[in-house]
Amino acid sequence: MGMDQEIELTLEQEFSLRNFADMVQQMSREQAQEFLIEQHRLMMLQKTMYQEILRHEWKLDLDFASP
C-alpha cells in the first residue's frame, strides 16, 4: 500500500464507530472529558506495547556487549 492510498475502516469498524459515537452523545460533558483522557492514556499504552513487541521481534532489545 502506497503512502498516497487512504486506509479505510472495515464495515465492522464503521459499525463500532457508530455505536461509539452514539454512546458519547449520551455522556455529560464531564463524563466525555474523563473518557477522552482515559482513551488517550490507553492509546499511549498501546503504542508503547507495539514498540516493545517490535523491539523484541526485531531483536533490538539484545545487549550487544554480551557474547
ABEGO torsion letter per residue (X at the ends): XBAABBBBBBAAAAAAAAAAAAAAAABBAAAAAAAAAAAAAAAAAAAAAAAAAAAAAAGAABBAABX
